[in-house]
Amino acid sequence: MPTAIVLINTEIGKESEVIDSLSKLPEVKEIYLVYGVYDIVAKIDSETMESLEGIITQKIRHVRAIRSTLTLIVSRRGK
């Protein structure tokens, strides 16, 4: 099962709005509000790499108040 970690920058003060929107997507398994360069970190699971691409490009990047994303594709899970 392909997994990605998506690092998200939001518009200032819109973090809660973005978290609410992301939590409605069934493929988003975990969401964290973080401090630092990025505002939110989300873990995404999908059935195929093609559907993972669609989730990121068509669903996540279209969430209102997201300014930018950086996607990390997981190559191997640790214990």
N, C-alpha and C positions, 0 to 999 in steps of 0.2 A: 504494500500500500504506500504510494508516494506521500511524502510529508514535506511541508515547507514551513519555514519560519519567516514571517513577514514583519519587517521593521517599518513603522509608520510614523510620518510627521503629519500633524493636523494643523488646522488653522488655530490661532491662539484662542484658548478658552473653549474649544470645541471637543476636547478629549472625551468627555462623558457622552456627548451626542454620537461620536464615532463608535465608542464602545457599545452603546445601545444598538446601533445599526449592525455592527459586526456580530453581536450575540444572537441576532435573528437568523444568521446564516448557519445551516446545520453542519457545514464543512469546517467551520471555525470551532476547534476543540478547546482552545485555551486563549485567554486574552489577559494581558498584563499592562497596567499603566506604569510607566517607568520614567526615571529621571535621567537626563543626559542628552545625547545628540538626538535620540528618537523619543517620541511621546508614548507609543503603544507598541507592544510586541504581541503578535498573534500566531498561534500554531494552527496549520491547516492540514487536514487529511483528505485524501481523494482516492478514488478507485484506480485511476490511470493518470499518467503524466499529461495526457491531452485534456482530461477534465480538470486537472490541477491548474493547467495554464488558463483554462476558461474561467475558473473560479477567481483567479487572481486578476486577470485582465478585464473580465466582464462584470464581476460582482464587487470585489474588494476595491479596485481602483475607481469604481463609479460611486462609491459611498461619498455622500456630500461631506465636505469639510476635510477630506484627506488631501493634503498638499503633495505628498510624495511617498513612495514606498521603495524598499530594498528587499528583495526576495532571496532567501537562502534555501536552496534545495538540500534536504537531508540525504546524505549518501549512506549513512549507517547509524543505527541506534545503539547507544550504550546500555549497559545494564542498570 
